[in-house]
Amino acid sequence: MRNKIDPLLLKRYFEGNCTAKEKDIVEQLLQTAEGRDQLQALMQDRWEESGRYKLPQENIDELKREFWSRVTEIERKEKRGKLIGMKRRDLLRYAAVLVPLFIMTWIGTVVFRDANHNVKTASLDTVTKENSRLSRSTFTLSDGTTVHLGRGSKLKFPKMFPGSTREVELEGEAYFDVAKNAAKPFIIHAGLIDTKVLGTSFRIRSFDSSDIEVGVATGKVEVAKSTPGSGSNVLAVLTQGMKVNYSSNNAIVSTVNTTELEDWKTGLLSFEGTTTGNVVKVLQRSYDIEFEFKDPALKSIPLTLSVRDTMSADKVARILSLAGGFNYEKSDGRIVFY
């Protein structure tokens, strides 16, 4: 029985992630005429399959570069003049084959058609970073963008950013220091609001899907409301020291202290004219205790204050009650404002 080349095993081989035994299996197969024929046939099949889809040329070019960088690395490690006994011109001919093969496997996107036969790209290899109420985190995306993710917050993003945009989804609160790439805008989806940037640093507070604040520390961003089936409506274009608050279908642009935005990364939570209800929504991500209001009218009181997310819940409740002119009590593991 002939040994078949497993596409997933081939993927791990090119990535350098296969075991020593798997590496030997692949190389033994590819050092035979039969193995090379199988590889060429597999790539030919993928090439013909890819012809059904109209992928952007920049995606194909990007994958070719990625493929050849891996080929060169394997050759360097193995000190071979050519890879697996195949002529480089043959591999070059079929490099674009790795669009459907390796996008599906190592890059993690597939091409499919919807009911209207429109080509779409969907990410299979999506990463989700989620913090508990007791932790915050800092990490870097594949494009070099640094993300400071707040307590009780979640960010979804692809391992790589194919196509002409860099898009992520935020639930909660985060500060972004976006790597500059004028040809590839960075877009954050937070509820109904989309924030589009080319290279800047800013904070987004998503109180809920329809109540969001965006503050800019450096650079320039465009904030738009996304309506399914109706496209998007630009709410504001913000530059350094500006913020927009979107709530109840109303966008209010005002100034913001950029130091406040920077300090947020260290756990200092500052609010200026923010309703008590929204302040509590932010604080709720930092504490394993429920905050409640006996009188819903208290939620509308505007507050200006700063607290550390390391303070005890009792101390934070005391600061809130003093700033808002109301009282609080502890009841069954909850803090109740009245």
Buried (B, 14 or more C-beta within 10 A) or exposed (E): EEEEBBEEBBBBBBBEEBEEEBBEBBBEBBEEEEBBEBBBEBBEEBBEBBEEBEBEEEBBEBBBEBBBEBBEEBBEEEEEEEBBBBEBEEBEBBBBBBBBBBBBBBBBBBBEEEEEEEEEBEBEBBBEBBBEBEEBBEEEBEBEBBBBBBBBBBBBBBBBBBBEEBBBBBBBBBBBBBBBBEEBBBBBBBBBBBBBBBBBBBBBBBBEEBBBBBBBBBBBBBBBBBEEEEEBEEBBBBEBBBBBBBBEEEBEBEEBBBEBBBBBBEBBBBBBEBBBBBBBBBBBBBBEBBBEBEEEEBBEBBBEBEBEBEBEBEEBBBBBBEBBEBEBEEEEEEBBBE
